[in-house]
């Protein structure tokens, strides 16, 4: 994954805990997940619009 091994990922995780604190990490994960989900939905939205236009033009 991005050329990172287990030691590098451990160092990043440790730095995140030191910077944000253990209570803030789950909240950051949820926020990141919601943001990525919204981004993915927006990327799929134009495809759905094109399909709807194609179906309307066939009728």
mmJSON file of the N, C-alpha and C atoms, coordinates in Angstrom:
{"data_MODEL":{"atom_site":{
"group_PDB":["ATOM","ATOM","ATOM","ATOM","ATOM","ATOM","ATOM","ATOM","ATOM","ATOM","ATOM","ATOM","ATOM","ATOM","ATOM","ATOM","ATOM","ATOM","ATOM","ATOM","ATOM","ATOM","ATOM","ATOM","ATOM","ATOM","ATOM","ATOM","ATOM","ATOM","ATOM","ATOM","ATOM","ATOM","ATOM","ATOM","ATOM","ATOM","ATOM","ATOM","ATOM","ATOM","ATOM","ATOM","ATOM","ATOM","ATOM","ATOM","ATOM","ATOM","ATOM","ATOM","ATOM","ATOM","ATOM","ATOM","ATOM","ATOM","ATOM","ATOM","ATOM","ATOM","ATOM","ATOM","ATOM","ATOM","ATOM","ATOM","ATOM","ATOM","ATOM","ATOM","ATOM","ATOM","ATOM","ATOM","ATOM","ATOM","ATOM","ATOM","ATOM","ATOM","ATOM","ATOM","ATOM","ATOM","ATOM","ATOM","ATOM","ATOM","ATOM","ATOM","ATOM","ATOM","ATOM","ATOM","ATOM","ATOM","ATOM","ATOM","ATOM","ATOM","ATOM","ATOM","ATOM","ATOM","ATOM","ATOM","ATOM","ATOM","ATOM","ATOM","ATOM","ATOM","ATOM","ATOM","ATOM","ATOM","ATOM","ATOM","ATOM","ATOM","ATOM","ATOM","ATOM","ATOM","ATOM","ATOM","ATOM","ATOM","ATOM","ATOM","ATOM","ATOM","ATOM","ATOM","ATOM","ATOM","ATOM","ATOM","ATOM","ATOM","ATOM","ATOM","ATOM","ATOM","ATOM","ATOM","ATOM","ATOM","ATOM","ATOM","ATOM","ATOM","ATOM","ATOM","ATOM","ATOM","ATOM","ATOM","ATOM","ATOM","ATOM","ATOM","ATOM","ATOM","ATOM","ATOM","ATOM","ATOM","ATOM","ATOM","ATOM","ATOM","ATOM","ATOM","ATOM"],
"id":[1,2,3,4,5,6,7,8,9,10,11,12,13,14,15,16,17,18,19,20,21,22,23,24,25,26,27,28,29,30,31,32,33,34,35,36,37,38,39,40,41,42,43,44,45,46,47,48,49,50,51,52,53,54,55,56,57,58,59,60,61,62,63,64,65,66,67,68,69,70,71,72,73,74,75,76,77,78,79,80,81,82,83,84,85,86,87,88,89,90,91,92,93,94,95,96,97,98,99,100,101,102,103,104,105,106,107,108,109,110,111,112,113,114,115,116,117,118,119,120,121,122,123,124,125,126,127,128,129,130,131,132,133,134,135,136,137,138,139,140,141,142,143,144,145,146,147,148,149,150,151,152,153,154,155,156,157,158,159,160,161,162,163,164,165,166,167,168,169,170,171,172,173,174,175,176,177],
"type_symbol":["N","C","C","N","C","C","N","C","C","N","C","C","N","C","C","N","C","C","N","C","C","N","C","C","N","C","C","N","C","C","N","C","C","N","C","C","N","C","C","N","C","C","N","C","C","N","C","C","N","C","C","N","C","C","N","C","C","N","C","C","N","C","C","N","C","C","N","C","C","N","C","C","N","C","C","N","C","C","N","C","C","N","C","C","N","C","C","N","C","C","N","C","C","N","C","C","N","C","C","N","C","C","N","C","C","N","C","C","N","C","C","N","C","C","N","C","C","N","C","C","N","C","C","N","C","C","N","C","C","N","C","C","N","C","C","N","C","C","N","C","C","N","C","C","N","C","C","N","C","C","N","C","C","N","C","C","N","C","C","N","C","C","N","C","C","N","C","C","N","C","C","N","C","C","N","C","C"],
"label_atom_id":["N","CA","C","N","CA","C","N","CA","C","N","CA","C","N","CA","C","N","CA","C","N","CA","C","N","CA","C","N","CA","C","N","CA","C","N","CA","C","N","CA","C","N","CA","C","N","CA","C","N","CA","C","N","CA","C","N","CA","C","N","CA","C","N","CA","C","N","CA","C","N","CA","C","N","CA","C","N","CA","C","N","CA","C","N","CA","C","N","CA","C","N","CA","C","N","CA","C","N","CA","C","N","CA","C","N","CA","C","N","CA","C","N","CA","C","N","CA","C","N","CA","C","N","CA","C","N","CA","C","N","CA","C","N","CA","C","N","CA","C","N","CA","C","N","CA","C","N","CA","C","N","CA","C","N","CA","C","N","CA","C","N","CA","C","N","CA","C","N","CA","C","N","CA","C","N","CA","C","N","CA","C","N","CA","C","N","CA","C","N","CA","C","N","CA","C","N","CA","C","N","CA","C","N","CA","C"],
"label_alt_id":[null,null,null,null,null,null,null,null,null,null,null,null,null,null,null,null,null,null,null,null,null,null,null,null,null,null,null,null,null,null,null,null,null,null,null,null,null,null,null,null,null,null,null,null,null,null,null,null,null,null,null,null,null,null,null,null,null,null,null,null,null,null,null,null,null,null,null,null,null,null,null,null,null,null,null,null,null,null,null,null,null,null,null,null,null,null,null,null,null,null,null,null,null,null,null,null,null,null,null,null,null,null,null,null,null,null,null,null,null,null,null,null,null,null,null,null,null,null,null,null,null,null,null,null,null,null,null,null,null,null,null,null,null,null,null,null,null,null,null,null,null,null,null,null,null,null,null,null,null,null,null,null,null,null,null,null,null,null,null,null,null,null,null,null,null,null,null,null,null,null,null,null,null,null,null,null,null],
"label_comp_id":["UNK","UNK","UNK","UNK","UNK","UNK","UNK","UNK","UNK","UNK","UNK","UNK","UNK","UNK","UNK","UNK","UNK","UNK","UNK","UNK","UNK","UNK","UNK","UNK","UNK","UNK","UNK","UNK","UNK","UNK","UNK","UNK","UNK","UNK","UNK","UNK","UNK","UNK","UNK","UNK","UNK","UNK","UNK","UNK","UNK","UNK","UNK","UNK","UNK","UNK","UNK","UNK","UNK","UNK","UNK","UNK","UNK","UNK","UNK","UNK","UNK","UNK","UNK","UNK","UNK","UNK","UNK","UNK","UNK","UNK","UNK","UNK","UNK","UNK","UNK","UNK","UNK","UNK","UNK","UNK","UNK","UNK","UNK","UNK","UNK","UNK","UNK","UNK","UNK","UNK","UNK","UNK","UNK","UNK","UNK","UNK","UNK","UNK","UNK","UNK","UNK","UNK","UNK","UNK","UNK","UNK","UNK","UNK","UNK","UNK","UNK","UNK","UNK","UNK","UNK","UNK","UNK","UNK","UNK","UNK","UNK","UNK","UNK","UNK","UNK","UNK","UNK","UNK","UNK","UNK","UNK","UNK","UNK","UNK","UNK","UNK","UNK","UNK","UNK","UNK","UNK","UNK","UNK","UNK","UNK","UNK","UNK","UNK","UNK","UNK","UNK","UNK","UNK","UNK","UNK","UNK","UNK","UNK","UNK","UNK","UNK","UNK","UNK","UNK","UNK","UNK","UNK","UNK","UNK","UNK","UNK","UNK","UNK","UNK","UNK","UNK","UNK"],
"label_asym_id":["A","A","A","A","A","A","A","A","A","A","A","A","A","A","A","A","A","A","A","A","A","A","A","A","A","A","A","A","A","A","A","A","A","A","A","A","A","A","A","A","A","A","A","A","A","A","A","A","A","A","A","A","A","A","A","A","A","A","A","A","A","A","A","A","A","A","A","A","A","A","A","A","A","A","A","A","A","A","A","A","A","A","A","A","A","A","A","A","A","A","A","A","A","A","A","A","A","A","A","A","A","A","A","A","A","A","A","A","A","A","A","A","A","A","A","A","A","A","A","A","A","A","A","A","A","A","A","A","A","A","A","A","A","A","A","A","A","A","A","A","A","A","A","A","A","A","A","A","A","A","A","A","A","A","A","A","A","A","A","A","A","A","A","A","A","A","A","A","A","A","A","A","A","A","A","A","A"],
"label_entity_id":["1","1","1","1","1","1","1","1","1","1","1","1","1","1","1","1","1","1","1","1","1","1","1","1","1","1","1","1","1","1","1","1","1","1","1","1","1","1","1","1","1","1","1","1","1","1","1","1","1","1","1","1","1","1","1","1","1","1","1","1","1","1","1","1","1","1","1","1","1","1","1","1","1","1","1","1","1","1","1","1","1","1","1","1","1","1","1","1","1","1","1","1","1","1","1","1","1","1","1","1","1","1","1","1","1","1","1","1","1","1","1","1","1","1","1","1","1","1","1","1","1","1","1","1","1","1","1","1","1","1","1","1","1","1","1","1","1","1","1","1","1","1","1","1","1","1","1","1","1","1","1","1","1","1","1","1","1","1","1","1","1","1","1","1","1","1","1","1","1","1","1","1","1","1","1","1","1"],
"label_seq_id":[1,1,1,2,2,2,3,3,3,4,4,4,5,5,5,6,6,6,7,7,7,8,8,8,9,9,9,10,10,10,11,11,11,12,12,12,13,13,13,14,14,14,15,15,15,16,16,16,17,17,17,18,18,18,19,19,19,20,20,20,21,21,21,22,22,22,23,23,23,24,24,24,25,25,25,26,26,26,27,27,27,28,28,28,29,29,29,30,30,30,31,31,31,32,32,32,33,33,33,34,34,34,35,35,35,36,36,36,37,37,37,38,38,38,39,39,39,40,40,40,41,41,41,42,42,42,43,43,43,44,44,44,45,45,45,46,46,46,47,47,47,48,48,48,49,49,49,50,50,50,51,51,51,52,52,52,53,53,53,54,54,54,55,55,55,56,56,56,57,57,57,58,58,58,59,59,59],
"pdbx_PDB_ins_code":[null,null,null,null,null,null,null,null,null,null,null,null,null,null,null,null,null,null,null,null,null,null,null,null,null,null,null,null,null,null,null,null,null,null,null,null,null,null,null,null,null,null,null,null,null,null,null,null,null,null,null,null,null,null,null,null,null,null,null,null,null,null,null,null,null,null,null,null,null,null,null,null,null,null,null,null,null,null,null,null,null,null,null,null,null,null,null,null,null,null,null,null,null,null,null,null,null,null,null,null,null,null,null,null,null,null,null,null,null,null,null,null,null,null,null,null,null,null,null,null,null,null,null,null,null,null,null,null,null,null,null,null,null,null,null,null,null,null,null,null,null,null,null,null,null,null,null,null,null,null,null,null,null,null,null,null,null,null,null,null,null,null,null,null,null,null,null,null,null,null,null,null,null,null,null,null,null],
"Cartn_x":[0.844,0.0,0.897,0.992,1.779,3.247,3.722,5.118,5.445,4.433,4.662,4.633,5.596,5.627,5.004,4.999,4.413,5.112,6.447,7.09,6.707,6.645,6.287,4.856,3.94,2.549,2.424,3.224,3.224,3.69,4.718,5.225,4.172,3.494,2.441,1.301,0.906,-0.169,0.229,1.453,1.937,1.951,2.396,2.417,0.993,0.054,-1.338,-1.902,-1.604,-2.098,-1.47,-0.189,0.471,-0.057,-0.356,-0.809,-2.276,-3.147,-4.581,-5.127,-4.459,-4.954,-5.838,-5.896,-6.652,-8.158,-8.705,-10.15,-10.574,-9.688,-10.033,-9.89,-9.112,-8.85,-10.133,-11.043,-12.271,-13.131,-13.186,-13.961,-13.362,-12.049,-11.388,-11.646,-11.653,-11.933,-13.337,-14.309,-15.692,-15.827,-15.21,-15.28,-14.651,-13.51,-12.843,-13.703,-14.327,-15.194,-16.39,-17.018,-18.168,-17.745,-16.59,-16.097,-15.815,-15.148,-14.84,-16.108,-17.086,-18.349,-19.082,-19.113,-19.75,-19.047,-17.731,-16.954,-17.249,-17.31,-17.611,-19.018,-19.978,-21.352,-21.417,-20.677,-20.666,-20.017,-19.028,-18.392,-19.345,-20.194,-21.134,-22.363,-22.653,-23.841,-23.872,-22.796,-22.847,-23.159,-22.659,-22.944,-24.442,-25.065,-26.498,-27.294,-26.842,-27.537,-27.469,-26.324,-26.171,-27.1,-27.182,-28.067,-29.531,-29.918,-31.3,-31.605,-30.67,-30.88,-31.002,-30.208,-30.256,-31.619,-32.123,-33.416,-34.538,-34.456,-35.493,-35.465,-34.272,-34.177,-34.684,-34.629,-35.13,-36.648,-37.285,-38.76,-39.313],
"Cartn_y":[-1.167,0.0,1.24,1.924,3.139,2.929,1.704,1.431,1.549,1.516,1.609,0.224,-0.041,-1.303,-1.151,-2.23,-2.215,-1.22,-1.148,-0.175,1.281,1.615,2.977,3.303,2.343,2.564,2.718,1.967,2.09,3.455,3.969,5.297,6.357,6.24,7.187,7.124,5.914,5.754,6.351,6.119,6.675,8.203,8.756,10.213,10.772,10.091,10.555,10.546,9.519,9.451,10.557,10.811,11.865,13.249,13.46,14.778,15.015,14.051,14.255,13.709,12.761,12.142,10.951,9.981,8.75,8.956,9.992,10.212,10.848,11.558,12.286,11.406,10.336,9.486,8.878,8.279,7.726,8.787,9.979,11.062,11.465,11.523,11.849,10.761,9.504,8.397,8.465,8.765,8.904,10.049,11.165,12.324,12.01,11.366,10.987,10.016,9.056,8.094,8.763,9.688,10.409,11.242,11.872,12.695,11.842,10.72,9.841,9.247,8.886,8.345,9.39,10.632,11.71,11.966,11.92,12.114,11.002,9.774,8.632,8.75,9.159,9.338,10.409,11.491,12.559,12.101,11.236,10.707,9.796,9.07,8.164,8.911,10.047,10.807,11.192,11.701,12.035,10.825,9.65,8.443,8.144,8.297,8.043,9.059,10.313,11.343,11.043,10.569,10.228,9.08,8.067,6.932,7.378,8.285,8.773,9.548,10.35,11.099,10.165,9.101,8.131,7.418,7.076,6.398,7.335,8.607,9.571,9.787,9.792,10.031,8.824,7.64,6.442,6.433,7.047,7.046,8.064],
"Cartn_z":[0.0,0.0,0.0,-1.12,-1.282,-0.935,-0.986,-0.679,0.802,1.659,3.095,3.711,4.551,5.266,6.641,7.381,8.72,9.661,9.654,10.555,10.244,8.959,8.586,8.997,8.796,9.184,10.697,11.444,12.898,13.355,12.713,13.061,12.761,11.616,11.268,12.273,12.668,13.651,15.0,15.412,16.676,16.619,15.518,15.367,15.412,14.781,14.792,16.202,16.967,18.349,19.19,18.966,19.734,19.368,18.093,17.646,18.023,17.714,17.886,19.197,19.782,21.003,20.683,21.577,21.298,21.19,21.804,21.751,20.438,19.784,18.567,17.316,17.373,16.211,15.624,16.42,15.83,15.142,15.732,15.132,13.775,13.703,12.435,11.392,11.827,10.912,10.344,11.197,10.736,9.739,10.049,9.157,7.813,7.839,6.591,5.793,6.468,5.791,5.134,5.837,5.28,4.074,4.176,3.078,1.844,2.032,0.904,0.299,1.135,0.643,-0.193,0.276,-0.469,-1.792,-1.784,-3.005,-4.006,-3.524,-4.392,-4.982,-4.169,-4.651,-5.736,-5.56,-6.563,-7.862,-7.768,-8.972,-9.737,-9.038,-9.685,-10.202,-9.636,-10.005,-11.484,-12.093,-13.521,-14.401,-14.024,-14.802,-14.789,-13.633,-13.521,-14.333,-14.351,-15.121,-16.617,-17.082,-18.495,-18.856,-17.994,-18.246,-18.295,-17.395,-17.385,-18.663,-19.135,-20.378,-21.565,-21.587,-22.672,-22.685,-21.502,-21.415,-21.86,-21.507,-21.915,-23.422,-24.02,-25.461,-26.26,-25.662,-26.348,-26.392,-25.405,-25.333,-26.223],
"occupancy":[1.0,1.0,1.0,1.0,1.0,1.0,1.0,1.0,1.0,1.0,1.0,1.0,1.0,1.0,1.0,1.0,1.0,1.0,1.0,1.0,1.0,1.0,1.0,1.0,1.0,1.0,1.0,1.0,1.0,1.0,1.0,1.0,1.0,1.0,1.0,1.0,1.0,1.0,1.0,1.0,1.0,1.0,1.0,1.0,1.0,1.0,1.0,1.0,1.0,1.0,1.0,1.0,1.0,1.0,1.0,1.0,1.0,1.0,1.0,1.0,1.0,1.0,1.0,1.0,1.0,1.0,1.0,1.0,1.0,1.0,1.0,1.0,1.0,1.0,1.0,1.0,1.0,1.0,1.0,1.0,1.0,1.0,1.0,1.0,1.0,1.0,1.0,1.0,1.0,1.0,1.0,1.0,1.0,1.0,1.0,1.0,1.0,1.0,1.0,1.0,1.0,1.0,1.0,1.0,1.0,1.0,1.0,1.0,1.0,1.0,1.0,1.0,1.0,1.0,1.0,1.0,1.0,1.0,1.0,1.0,1.0,1.0,1.0,1.0,1.0,1.0,1.0,1.0,1.0,1.0,1.0,1.0,1.0,1.0,1.0,1.0,1.0,1.0,1.0,1.0,1.0,1.0,1.0,1.0,1.0,1.0,1.0,1.0,1.0,1.0,1.0,1.0,1.0,1.0,1.0,1.0,1.0,1.0,1.0,1.0,1.0,1.0,1.0,1.0,1.0,1.0,1.0,1.0,1.0,1.0,1.0,1.0,1.0,1.0,1.0,1.0,1.0],
"B_iso_or_equiv":[0.0,0.0,0.0,0.0,0.0,0.0,0.0,0.0,0.0,0.0,0.0,0.0,0.0,0.0,0.0,0.0,0.0,0.0,0.0,0.0,0.0,0.0,0.0,0.0,0.0,0.0,0.0,0.0,0.0,0.0,0.0,0.0,0.0,0.0,0.0,0.0,0.0,0.0,0.0,0.0,0.0,0.0,0.0,0.0,0.0,0.0,0.0,0.0,0.0,0.0,0.0,0.0,0.0,0.0,0.0,0.0,0.0,0.0,0.0,0.0,0.0,0.0,0.0,0.0,0.0,0.0,0.0,0.0,0.0,0.0,0.0,0.0,0.0,0.0,0.0,0.0,0.0,0.0,0.0,0.0,0.0,0.0,0.0,0.0,0.0,0.0,0.0,0.0,0.0,0.0,0.0,0.0,0.0,0.0,0.0,0.0,0.0,0.0,0.0,0.0,0.0,0.0,0.0,0.0,0.0,0.0,0.0,0.0,0.0,0.0,0.0,0.0,0.0,0.0,0.0,0.0,0.0,0.0,0.0,0.0,0.0,0.0,0.0,0.0,0.0,0.0,0.0,0.0,0.0,0.0,0.0,0.0,0.0,0.0,0.0,0.0,0.0,0.0,0.0,0.0,0.0,0.0,0.0,0.0,0.0,0.0,0.0,0.0,0.0,0.0,0.0,0.0,0.0,0.0,0.0,0.0,0.0,0.0,0.0,0.0,0.0,0.0,0.0,0.0,0.0,0.0,0.0,0.0,0.0,0.0,0.0,0.0,0.0,0.0,0.0,0.0,0.0],
"pdbx_formal_charge":[null,null,null,null,null,null,null,null,null,null,null,null,null,null,null,null,null,null,null,null,null,null,null,null,null,null,null,null,null,null,null,null,null,null,null,null,null,null,null,null,null,null,null,null,null,null,null,null,null,null,null,null,null,null,null,null,null,null,null,null,null,null,null,null,null,null,null,null,null,null,null,null,null,null,null,null,null,null,null,null,null,null,null,null,null,null,null,null,null,null,null,null,null,null,null,null,null,null,null,null,null,null,null,null,null,null,null,null,null,null,null,null,null,null,null,null,null,null,null,null,null,null,null,null,null,null,null,null,null,null,null,null,null,null,null,null,null,null,null,null,null,null,null,null,null,null,null,null,null,null,null,null,null,null,null,null,null,null,null,null,null,null,null,null,null,null,null,null,null,null,null,null,null,null,null,null,null],
"auth_seq_id":[1,1,1,2,2,2,3,3,3,4,4,4,5,5,5,6,6,6,7,7,7,8,8,8,9,9,9,10,10,10,11,11,11,12,12,12,13,13,13,14,14,14,15,15,15,16,16,16,17,17,17,18,18,18,19,19,19,20,20,20,21,21,21,22,22,22,23,23,23,24,24,24,25,25,25,26,26,26,27,27,27,28,28,28,29,29,29,30,30,30,31,31,31,32,32,32,33,33,33,34,34,34,35,35,35,36,36,36,37,37,37,38,38,38,39,39,39,40,40,40,41,41,41,42,42,42,43,43,43,44,44,44,45,45,45,46,46,46,47,47,47,48,48,48,49,49,49,50,50,50,51,51,51,52,52,52,53,53,53,54,54,54,55,55,55,56,56,56,57,57,57,58,58,58,59,59,59],
"auth_comp_id":["UNK","UNK","UNK","UNK","UNK","UNK","UNK","UNK","UNK","UNK","UNK","UNK","UNK","UNK","UNK","UNK","UNK","UNK","UNK","UNK","UNK","UNK","UNK","UNK","UNK","UNK","UNK","UNK","UNK","UNK","UNK","UNK","UNK","UNK","UNK","UNK","UNK","UNK","UNK","UNK","UNK","UNK","UNK","UNK","UNK","UNK","UNK","UNK","UNK","UNK","UNK","UNK","UNK","UNK","UNK","UNK","UNK","UNK","UNK","UNK","UNK","UNK","UNK","UNK","UNK","UNK","UNK","UNK","UNK","UNK","UNK","UNK","UNK","UNK","UNK","UNK","UNK","UNK","UNK","UNK","UNK","UNK","UNK","UNK","UNK","UNK","UNK","UNK","UNK","UNK","UNK","UNK","UNK","UNK","UNK","UNK","UNK","UNK","UNK","UNK","UNK","UNK","UNK","UNK","UNK","UNK","UNK","UNK","UNK","UNK","UNK","UNK","UNK","UNK","UNK","UNK","UNK","UNK","UNK","UNK","UNK","UNK","UNK","UNK","UNK","UNK","UNK","UNK","UNK","UNK","UNK","UNK","UNK","UNK","UNK","UNK","UNK","UNK","UNK","UNK","UNK","UNK","UNK","UNK","UNK","UNK","UNK","UNK","UNK","UNK","UNK","UNK","UNK","UNK","UNK","UNK","UNK","UNK","UNK","UNK","UNK","UNK","UNK","UNK","UNK","UNK","UNK","UNK","UNK","UNK","UNK","UNK","UNK","UNK","UNK","UNK","UNK"],
"auth_asym_id":["A","A","A","A","A","A","A","A","A","A","A","A","A","A","A","A","A","A","A","A","A","A","A","A","A","A","A","A","A","A","A","A","A","A","A","A","A","A","A","A","A","A","A","A","A","A","A","A","A","A","A","A","A","A","A","A","A","A","A","A","A","A","A","A","A","A","A","A","A","A","A","A","A","A","A","A","A","A","A","A","A","A","A","A","A","A","A","A","A","A","A","A","A","A","A","A","A","A","A","A","A","A","A","A","A","A","A","A","A","A","A","A","A","A","A","A","A","A","A","A","A","A","A","A","A","A","A","A","A","A","A","A","A","A","A","A","A","A","A","A","A","A","A","A","A","A","A","A","A","A","A","A","A","A","A","A","A","A","A","A","A","A","A","A","A","A","A","A","A","A","A","A","A","A","A","A","A"],
"auth_atom_id":["N","CA","C","N","CA","C","N","CA","C","N","CA","C","N","CA","C","N","CA","C","N","CA","C","N","CA","C","N","CA","C","N","CA","C","N","CA","C","N","CA","C","N","CA","C","N","CA","C","N","CA","C","N","CA","C","N","CA","C","N","CA","C","N","CA","C","N","CA","C","N","CA","C","N","CA","C","N","CA","C","N","CA","C","N","CA","C","N","CA","C","N","CA","C","N","CA","C","N","CA","C","N","CA","C","N","CA","C","N","CA","C","N","CA","C","N","CA","C","N","CA","C","N","CA","C","N","CA","C","N","CA","C","N","CA","C","N","CA","C","N","CA","C","N","CA","C","N","CA","C","N","CA","C","N","CA","C","N","CA","C","N","CA","C","N","CA","C","N","CA","C","N","CA","C","N","CA","C","N","CA","C","N","CA","C","N","CA","C","N","CA","C","N","CA","C","N","CA","C","N","CA","C","N","CA","C"],
"pdbx_PDB_model_num":[1,1,1,1,1,1,1,1,1,1,1,1,1,1,1,1,1,1,1,1,1,1,1,1,1,1,1,1,1,1,1,1,1,1,1,1,1,1,1,1,1,1,1,1,1,1,1,1,1,1,1,1,1,1,1,1,1,1,1,1,1,1,1,1,1,1,1,1,1,1,1,1,1,1,1,1,1,1,1,1,1,1,1,1,1,1,1,1,1,1,1,1,1,1,1,1,1,1,1,1,1,1,1,1,1,1,1,1,1,1,1,1,1,1,1,1,1,1,1,1,1,1,1,1,1,1,1,1,1,1,1,1,1,1,1,1,1,1,1,1,1,1,1,1,1,1,1,1,1,1,1,1,1,1,1,1,1,1,1,1,1,1,1,1,1,1,1,1,1,1,1,1,1,1,1,1,1]
}}}
